[in-house]
Amino acid sequence: MPKYQMVFDTVKGDVRHSVDIDDTETLDQVLEEILWDLKERGSKLRQGQPQVVCNNQSLDFSLPLPAQGVYPNDVLRVSTIAIVG
């Protein structure tokens, strides 16, 4: 299974974590579990809607990573978009 490097923008600062994501899986399918594991390790994202960026491009949660030009060992930055209102 391909391994990706994720950098999470948490309330305590950046946290790096390697994750396995299959070539056919989407972020919609795996991100909730990844964020749960992050929380179990004592870190959590800032409040807001999660976003994932790779190579200065915001990723589509409904498409597999390779279909978006993202490959094993690429660094994915996970942060949040503030919800206004």
JOHUCOR-V451825 format. One record per residue. RES is the residue in one small letter. SS is DSSP state (h for helix, s for strand, l for the rest). Layout:
BEGIN
res=RES ss=SS
res=RES ss=SS
END
This chain:
BEGIN
res=m ss=l
res=p ss=l
res=k ss=s
res=y ss=s
res=q ss=s
res=m ss=s
res=v ss=s
res=f ss=s
res=d ss=s
res=t ss=s
res=v ss=l
res=k ss=l
res=g ss=s
res=d ss=s
res=v ss=s
res=r ss=s
res=h ss=s
res=s ss=s
res=v ss=s
res=d ss=s
res=i ss=l
res=d ss=l
res=d ss=l
res=t ss=l
res=e ss=l
res=t ss=s
res=l ss=h
res=d ss=h
res=q ss=h
res=v ss=h
res=l ss=h
res=e ss=h
res=e ss=h
res=i ss=h
res=l ss=h
res=w ss=h
res=d ss=h
res=l ss=h
res=k ss=h
res=e ss=h
res=r ss=l
res=g ss=l
res=s ss=l
res=k ss=l
res=l ss=s
res=r ss=l
res=q ss=l
res=g ss=l
res=q ss=s
res=p ss=s
res=q ss=s
res=v ss=s
res=v ss=s
res=c ss=s
res=n ss=l
res=n ss=l
res=q ss=s
res=s ss=s
res=l ss=l
res=d ss=l
res=f ss=l
res=s ss=l
res=l ss=l
res=p ss=s
res=l ss=l
res=p ss=h
res=a ss=h
res=q ss=h
res=g ss=l
res=v ss=l
res=y ss=l
res=p ss=l
res=n ss=l
res=d ss=l
res=v ss=s
res=l ss=s
res=r ss=s
res=v ss=s
res=s ss=s
res=t ss=s
res=i ss=s
res=a ss=l
res=i ss=l
res=v ss=l
res=g ss=l
END
